[in-house]
Amino acid sequence: MTDQVPEAVVAVDVGGSKIASAVVTRGGVVFNYRVQGIDKRGGLHSMSQLINIIRLHIEELGERDLIGVGVSIPGIVKGDGSVWAPNIRGWRWVNLASFIRGRLGIGNVTLVDDRVANIVGEQWMGEAKGARNAVSLILGTGVAAGLLVDGKPVSGASGVSGAVGWWLLGRNTPRRRSARGFLESEVSGPALFKKTRRYCLRIRDEGCLRALSQCSPGDAECVFKAFDNGVSAIGVVLRREASIIGVVVANIISILNPEVVVLGGGLGVEVGRRFMDVVITTASKVAQPYSLRECRITVSKLGYLSNIYGAAKLVIDTHGS
């Protein structure tokens, strides 16, 4: 290959419900981007699905040189390439890096937790471009935060920094973990669906219940579509969600003093697009005032590409010199 032949990364973002993937050049150009539902059987089934996705993109490289493969994981990634992803059945300390290398014969495989991938992607091509201190609040099937401090992503002592889904919002501690008031039980995609259905049952809104009956259980995207199609009762729930997000944003601003907080993930983006006024108003009431003045609160424009860009950039930085 000559120096004129562009180099590229196969980048994959594995989520709790979807897998997004693309080919990303060194200059940040994206090709063959696609999204598909993850194999809900989990375990080897979803791992094999991942292999097929990567293999297809490698075949699509054409004349481009492959720098390596980057995979964003919704959980913890250890140095040996093993991952713990609680929202994917059977992904409990599986050595995914070795699996990918063995199946595809590729040496340059970089796994990264989705929190780091997200904020690196936003810093490279998104709303945190140029920032040295930024936070991406990722609200989707799970809830997490990507942290950028002094220009570098933060992983923590055990690679678990940013696990804000565990933040406790209430004082009660019943036996069931899901009922303790953790943030993820309040503003994740599955939580939104449950809360919307519960509210519509309580007010006996037949139109709302009829619309939700067309959705798969836990499908937040379907909830937003129903709202956009005129089911006004859903707006009450969404505004409450936006208020909770506003409090979370305020806490982030107060503790980290970032230049920007970016709302990401499927739920974060969709709530932000419709109710950013509620998020900002709520945050403005309770955040540390000076830090608030220095911070911009915005919505990711990259969508699923945040993690794609982040995974690609980390491969380029690690293997692309």
N, C-alpha and C positions, 0 to 999 in steps of 0.2 A: 504494500500500500504506500502511496505517496503522502507527503505532508498536506496535500490539498484535500485528501479524503477526510470528511468530517468524522469526528468520534462521537459516540453516543452511549447512553446508559439505558438499560431496561429497568424501569422503576415501577414498583408495585406498592399500592397502599391496601393492606388487608384490614378490613373493618369487621365489626361484629355482625354486620348483615350484608355488606357488599365488598367487592374487590374491584378497585380501580387500577388501571395500568396504562403505561404509555412508553414510548421511546423518547428520550430527552437528550438533545445534543449538548455539547459543552457550552454552547452559547445560550442555552435555555429555550430552544425551539422544541415544541412538542409535536410528535407524530403518533398517529394510530392510537389515540386515546379511546379507551372504552371502559365501561362499568358493567359488572354483572353481579347477580346475587351470589353470596357464598353458599357452598354446599352445606346445608344445615345438619347433615350427618356428622360433620366435624372430623376430627382425627385424621386418619390417612386419606379419607375422601377429599377433604378440603386441601390437604397438603398436595395431593395429586392434581387437584384442580389448579393450584398455584403453579405447579410445574408445567402444566399444559399452557397456561397463560404466558409464562416466561418463554417457553419454547416457541410459541407462535410469534412473539415479538422479535425473537432472535432471527427467525426466518424472514421477518419484515425489514431487517436492518438494511438490506440491499448492499450498497457499496460502503456503508458506514462501518468503521471499526468499533467493536464492542469494548468499552472501557471496563464494564462490569455490570453487576446486577445489584440493585438496591431495593430492600423490602422494608416497609414501615409496618410495625406490629402493634396491635392494640393491647399492650401489656408490658412486661419486663423482658429485657434482652440481656443475657449474661455474656461475659467475654468469650465463652467457648461456643457461642452461637445457639445456645439453648434458649427457649422462650417460654414464658408463662402468659397465656392470654385467656383470662377467665370468661370472656364473652364468646369464646369459640369452644365448642364441645371437644374435649380430648386434647386440648393444647395446654398440657400441664408439664412444663419442663421437657418438651420435645426438642431434640437438636435439629432445628430447622435448617441451619446453615449447612451442616454436614449432609442433610437430606438433599438440599438443592445442588450442592457441589457433586454429590455422588450420582444423582439422576441426570444432570446436564453436563458434567465434566467441566465446570467453570470454576476457576480458582478465586476470582475476584467477586466475592459475594459479601455485601454489607447489610447487616440487619440493624435496625434502629427502632426504638420505641416511638410511637406515633406522636408523643408530646414533643420530642426533640425534632422529629421530621417536620412537624407542622410549623414550629417557630423558625426553623432554618429555611423552609420554603417561603414563609412570609418575609423573612429578612432578605432573601435572594430576589424574589420576584413579586412580592406582595405588599401589603399595607405597612409592614415593618421595615421596608427598604430604607437604608440609611440610619436606622435606629441602633443604638447600643444597649438600650434597656427597654424591653418590650415583653408583652405576654399575649399568647394566643389562648383564648378560652374555648376549648373544643367541646361542644355539646352535641352528642349524637346518640348512638346506641349506648355508649358509655360517656363519661364526663372526665375531662382532664385539662391540664393547662401546660402549654409549652413556655418555658422561661428563658429569656435572653438577658444576661447580666454582664455588663461591661463588654458587650460585643460577642459573648460566647454562650452557647446553649448550656443549660444546667441539667445534669443527670442525677446528682446526689450521690451519697455514699454507697447506695445499693441499686442505683439506676431507677429509682421510684419517685424522684422529684416531680411535682406537678399533679399528684394523685388527688386532686381537689374533689373528686366524686365522693371521697370519704369525709369531707367536711360535714360536721354535724350541725344541723339547723335547729334542732329542737332539744329539749332537756330530758324528755322521756326516753327510757331505755328498755322497751319490751324485749322479750326473748327473740322474736323474729328480727334478724338484722335488717330486712327490707322495710320494717316498720319503725325504725329508730330515727328517721328524719335525716338520713344522709342525703347530700345534694343530688346524687345520682338517682335516688328514688323520687326526686321532686321535678327535675328538669330534663331528664333523658328522653329519648324518643319513646321508648315503651311506657315511661311514666306519663308522658303527655297523653298518650292514647287512653290509658286507664283513667286518668283524671277527667278527661273530656267525656268519656262514656259515663262515668259516675255522676258528673254534673248534669248531663242531659237526662239521665234516669231520674235524678232528684227533682228537676224542674218539669219532668214529663214532656220533653220536647220530642214529639214523634218524628219530625222532620230530621232532627239531628241524629236520632237513633237509627233512622232509616239510612241516612248517609253513612254512618259508621258501620252499619251491617254490611256494606259493600267493601269494607277494608279488611285486610288481614290483621289479626291481633297484634298490637304493638306497632302498627304502621303509622308513624308520625307524618310521613309525606301525604298520606291519604287524608289525615286530619286537616292539613293546610289546604289541600284541594277542596275539601268540603267547605271550609271557611271562605275560600275565594269564590266558590259557587253560590254563596249567599246564605250559608247556615250561620246566622249572626250569633247564636248562643255560644259558639266556639270562641268568639272574640273575648268573652269574659274570662275563659280559661287561659287564653293566650296572653292577655294583659297581666294576669296574675303571674304567669311564667316569666314575663318580661320584668316584672317587679322583683322577683327572686333573683333573676340574672343581674339586675341593677345592683342589688345588695352584694352579690358575689363580686361584681366588677369593682364596687366601692372598697371592699376588703382587700382586693388585689392591689388597687391603687394605694391604699393606706400602708400596706406592708412593704411594697416593692418600689414605689415611686417610679413607675415606668413612663416612657415617653408616649407609648401607645398601647391600648388593649384592643385586640382584634377578636371579634366574635366569629368562631368557625364551627365546623361540623354541620351536619344537615339541619338540626334543630336550631343551633345558634344563628346560622345564616338566615333561616326563614323567619325566625322571631325578630331578628335585627332588621330585616328588610321591611317588616310590617309595623313594628312597635319600638323602633330605636328611640323614639321620644320618651317612652315610658322607662326604658333602660337608663337613659341619660338623666332624666329627671330624678329617678330613684337614687342613682349613684351620687348625684349632686347634693342630695340631702344629707348623706351620711359619710361620704369619703373625707379623708383628711384634706382640708381646703387648699393648702398650697400645692400638694401633690396633684390634686384634681385640676388645678389651673395649668399645670405643666403637662397634662396627659390628654391625648386624643382617644376617644372611644369610637370605634368604627366596625364595619362588617367586612369580612374577607371577600375579596372579589375573585379569588382563585377557586373557591369551592373545593371539590375533591383534589384539585391540582396542588393545593398547599403541601400535602404529604408527598405527592409525586415529585414535586420540585425539591423538597427537602431530602428525600431519599436519594435522588439523583445527584444533588450537590455534594452530599457526604461521600458518595462514591467517587465523584470527580476530585474532591479534595484529598481523598485517601489514595486513590489509584491512578489519578489522571495526570500526574506530573510527568 
